């Protein structure tokens, strides 16, 4: 078997991150997809490694078959031709809390070493320097999806801090600290994809480890850009580049108007 | 059911049912957002409202900028794909020009609040919030013991709005409301409220509604007033009628950054137009045509009827 030719796109590009995210979906059944880069990743995965992947959106759409790129999770193109559109009460209660989602895609402003997320507040709680969008469905996705993948557009100690300014969506580690009986079924964050590296958290109560370092960067550079003394996975390797076909699909078939590709 | 018409015009419905200081839910999750009703509330100068909306969207930015709401109960403080709501942010981050009270939940937390309200339950349990800082930010999110011996669980209180306002594709004169596409939490929010105002793209004959009863999301018994309001969800969309005006959402971000620009926008698009029809005329034929959707009809289903004629007893 020959290896498909790799693309030379920059590791910080949306194409690179989307292709790395898409690869995480190999063998998965049902993914809770968000807007932006996850939209590209799930579409690419369906066209390459996982044609049967079922796309679920918090707006209530299950089994989406969009004919055009969705601008948002409530886009009409997600509804037309979908396998089901259900109420949000059924979506969050039965589909998500009921345990039918194996992967959730989340974004965040901050991720800590245990994979807890801040999407609410930067700075002081009472007088925030930045008010972020808040919980949305992330606080539900984190405990109830089998695992969560986070895509970060920055890799620096601000985005990967020693300590979160606010915890919106907690890792199972924080839940255990509150009450061991309340530990959720989900693994929490399994993978964080950044412009520098892929961090993985193989243990449900463990820490994120540097698992893949993007081409042209060193483990030391990734450590230096992380807000805590992050450990390195024993089998750390270089992140595989997207294939030329991945990049062609993203640019010429998936996001032809460059809505998310920037 | 008696043939009592609930049809009225939107201005009369708002005048009759929305008063200063009320708790008002205006739902629609990215779809069927009741913009026409929000603009009518702004025109009528309501004050001190508590606005409940899972995703505040531009609608909240506009209502708050116009001085209608002092409190926002919500679960996501941005406008979907198109960035920040700067009027909301200015008030939260800098109390500029006035503070905004915020009561924050997660999406399912808000859905559960409406469900409890609709079913007249005191609260609703959900498997969220353990380990999160959200309960520290919002003391209404509380933990209770499981009386059946399971682990503790977080609960959210029932939400009982004074008024719920929704937009839908169609209703009959009795207020039987049919929607399709993304349904959000509209059914729960409607049953949770004391009064329900619905704006619709079309008012149709009862026979149309009764040809497909499963599509009725809010039965007439839960509806107070119905107003015919085509285009009432713009710049959001009505599945099968017109698409989301994504360009408008992108245009809002720079407007929203500048309070003077927001006020100028409100003058031009809300205060200076008497109703939604005038708003659509100002929007122009060309822009509206650009939002047209192609047909993709569902296959009709057969509800059937008793095959052997049933004798009518008189």
Contacts between the chains, C-beta under 8 A, distances in Angstrom:
chain1	res1	chain2	res2	distance
A	35	B	80	7.0
A	35	B	81	5.2
A	36	B	81	7.4
A	58	B	107	6.3
A	59	B	29	5.5
A	59	B	30	6.1
A	59	B	31	7.5
A	59	B	182	4.7
A	59	B	184	7.4
A	60	B	29	7.6
A	60	B	182	5.6
A	60	B	183	6.3
A	60	B	184	7.4
A	61	B	182	7.1
A	71	B	81	5.2
A	71	B	244	7.2
A	71	B	246	5.2
A	72	B	30	6.0
A	72	B	80	4.3
A	72	B	81	4.0
A	72	B	244	7.7
A	73	B	30	6.8
A	73	B	80	7.3
A	74	B	29	5.6
A	74	B	30	2.4
A	74	B	31	5.2
A	74	B	80	6.8
A	74	B	182	5.3
A	75	B	30	7.7
A	75	B	244	7.0
A	76	B	31	7.5
A	76	B	181	6.8
A	76	B	237	5.8
A	76	B	239	5.6
A	76	B	243	5.8
A	76	B	244	6.8
A	76	B	293	7.1
A	79	B	31	8.0
A	79	B	181	4.7
A	79	B	182	6.2
A	79	B	239	5.8
A	80	B	239	7.9
A	80	B	296	5.2
A	81	B	296	7.4
A	85	B	180	7.8
A	85	B	181	6.5
A	85	B	182	6.4
A	85	B	183	7.1
A	86	B	183	7.7
A	87	B	183	5.0
A	87	B	184	7.6
A	87	B	185	7.3
A	87	B	187	6.6
A	87	B	188	7.8
A	88	B	29	6.4
A	88	B	54	7.9
A	88	B	107	7.0
A	88	B	108	7.8
A	88	B	111	5.1
A	88	B	183	7.5
A	88	B	184	5.6
A	88	B	185	5.2
A	89	B	111	5.1
A	89	B	115	5.9
A	89	B	185	6.8
A	89	B	188	6.1
A	92	B	107	6.5
A	92	B	108	3.9
A	92	B	111	5.9
A	93	B	108	7.3
A	93	B	111	7.8
A	96	B	108	7.7
A	97	B	108	7.4
A	97	B	126	7.1
A	97	B	127	5.6
A	116	B	131	7.6
A	120	B	104	7.6
A	120	B	133	7.6
A	120	B	134	7.7
A	120	B	137	7.6
A	125	B	137	6.6
A	127	B	93	7.4
A	128	B	92	6.9
A	128	B	93	5.7
A	129	B	93	7.2
A	130	B	93	7.2
A	131	B	77	6.5
A	131	B	88	7.7
A	131	B	89	5.1
A	131	B	92	4.7
A	131	B	93	5.4
A	132	B	77	7.6
A	133	B	76	5.4
A	133	B	77	5.0
A	133	B	78	3.8
A	133	B	84	7.9
A	134	B	74	7.6
A	134	B	75	6.6
A	134	B	76	5.6
A	134	B	77	5.0
A	134	B	104	5.7
A	135	B	75	5.9
A	135	B	76	7.0
A	135	B	104	7.1
A	135	B	105	7.1
A	135	B	106	3.8
A	135	B	107	7.1
A	135	B	109	7.7
A	135	B	134	6.4
A	136	B	55	7.9
A	136	B	75	6.4
A	136	B	76	4.2
A	136	B	106	6.9
A	136	B	107	5.7
A	137	B	106	6.7
A	137	B	107	4.3
A	137	B	108	6.8
A	138	B	106	7.4
A	139	B	106	3.9
A	139	B	108	7.8
A	139	B	109	7.7
A	139	B	128	4.9
A	139	B	129	6.7
A	139	B	132	5.9
A	139	B	134	6.6
A	140	B	106	5.9
A	140	B	107	6.6
A	140	B	108	4.5
A	140	B	126	7.6
A	140	B	127	8.0
A	140	B	128	5.2
A	143	B	127	6.0
A	143	B	128	6.6
A	143	B	130	7.3
A	144	B	127	6.6
A	166	B	133	5.2
A	166	B	137	7.8
A	167	B	131	7.1
A	167	B	132	5.8
A	167	B	133	4.5
A	168	B	132	6.3
A	168	B	133	7.0
A	168	B	134	6.6
A	169	B	132	6.6
A	170	B	130	7.1
A	170	B	131	3.2
A	170	B	132	5.0
A	171	B	131	7.2
A	172	B	131	7.7
A	173	B	131	8.0
A	174	B	131	3.5
A	174	B	132	7.8
A	175	B	130	4.6
A	175	B	131	3.8
A	176	B	131	7.9
A	177	B	131	6.9
A	178	B	130	5.6
A	178	B	131	5.1
A	179	B	130	6.6
A	179	B	151	6.8
A	179	B	152	6.1
A	181	B	151	3.7
A	181	B	152	7.1
A	182	B	130	4.2
A	182	B	131	7.8
A	182	B	151	5.0
A	182	B	152	6.3
A	182	B	153	7.7
A	184	B	127	6.6
A	184	B	130	7.2
